């Protein structure tokens, strides 16, 4: 049995360590790597641990699994939502490398561009400020890429002050109201991120739907686990809006 636990731990190290090859380290794969090391140690020293300690570790492990399943249910359900007719599209910002979109941001931009081409009268708000390592704002990067993909500049509005998902939404709402755009919104982000974004939008009193951009399979476990942590944080200590 100890071999099985050690094997599970090794699998965690492989799954959550792989994103390090592309310089991605966040709370998701940090936690996954930590769990992997614990499982390996548990597999090696399990028979030497007191029975009471093994029970405590079992309860902690089961609790973590249940919490992940609960948050995961909401994340996965939201990612499968099919949007209906809406008035304004919002692309949520993500990392920019210099002046080029990160992989996750590019996937959001491509999903938004496809939808905008199918709905040629719909305006789009590009949302995201400028962070460390970014030579331009995320909003400007999104706008440039959308134009390169054939979206008319007249349809594009910028929100370039935000530094978080909650600010993405609240500052985008300011732009929408200033420009007289529809407040019936379609929020575009990667699949794992949509539940939390939608939850925040509803706290703002918005009528919101979501459009899912895919995530690379080798990165999904890392971002999914990070998002589970973020969902509980949002439920317990919501970001100010």
C-alpha positions, 0 to 999 in steps of 0.5 A, a space after each residue: 500500500 505504501 508503494 501506491 501512495 508513493 506512486 500517487 505522490 510521484 504522479 503529482 510531482 510530474 503533473 504539477 512540476 511540468 509547468 515549471 518548464 515554462 516558468 509557471 509557478 503559482 499557488 496551484 502547482 506549489 500546493 500540488 508539489 507539496 502534496 506530492 512530496 507529502 504522499 511520497 513521504 507518507 508512502 515511505 514512512 506510513 508503517 512507522 507513523 502512530 495510528 492517531 497521526 495516520 487518522 489525522 492525516 487521513 481526515 485532512 486528506 479527505 477534507 482537502 479532496 472534498 473541498 476540491 470537488 465542491 469548488 470544482 463542481 462550480 468551476 466545471 459547470 460554469 465552463 460548460 455554459 453556452 452563451 445566449 444573445 448579449 450586448 457587450 463582450 468583455 475580455 479579461 486581462 492576463 499576463 503580457 510578456 513584453 508586448 505579446 500576450 501570454 498563452 492563456 491571454 492569447 487563447 482568450 483573445 482568439 475565443 473573443 475574436 471568433 465570437 465577435 466575428 459571428 456577432 459583427 455589431 457587438 462592442 468589446 471592452 479590453 480589460 487589464 492594466 500594466 503589471 511587472 514585466 509588461 511593456 504595455 497594458 493588458 488592455 492594449 495588448 488585447 486590442 492590438 491582437 483583436 485588430 490583427 484578427 480582423 476586429 474593427 477598431 471602432 468596436 473596441 474600448 479599453 479599460 487599462 487600470 485594473 490589476 485584479 479580476 474584481 477591478 477588471 469587472 468594476 472598471 469595465 462597468 465604468 467604461 460601459 456606462 460612460 460609453 452608453 454600452 449595453 450592460 448585458 454582458 458576455 465575459 471571456 476568460 479561460 475555462 477554469 476562471 469563469 465561475 469566479 468572474 461570473 460570481 463577482 459580476 453578479 455581486 456587482 448586480 450585472 446580468 452576465 454570461 460567460 464564454 469559455 476559452 480553452 486551457 492547455 491540458 498540461 497546465 489545467 491541473 495547476 490553474 484548476 487547483 489555484 482557482 479552487 483556492 481562489 474560489 474559497 477565498 472569494 466565498 469567505 473574504 470577497 474582493 471589494 468591488 
